[in-house]
Amino acid sequence: MTTLVTAALAAQEAAVVPDTIRKWVQLGHLAPAGRRGRAHLFRLEDVFAAERATRRAHERRRGD
């Protein structure tokens, strides 16, 4: 069984702020894997994949 985490814990694990997790969801880079009440829950592997993808896109835009 895959462990699901809150946006706050996902942000902590990916070394970003919780607003970044919400932004990734809004932009379609990350999809919630479940809910606990009103809170979205995420798989850490999805969070890390979104972080890698957004970092690569950012680096391409900057020309790094």
URDA-V249169 format. One record per helix or strand of 2 or more residues. SS is the DSSP state (2 for helix, 1 for strand). FROM is the first residue (numbers start at 1). LEN is the number of residues. Records with the same first field share a line. If there is no record, write none. Layout:
SS: FROM-LEN + FROM-LEN
//
This chain:
1: 4-3 + 34-3 + 39-5
2: 7-8 + 18-10 + 44-19
//
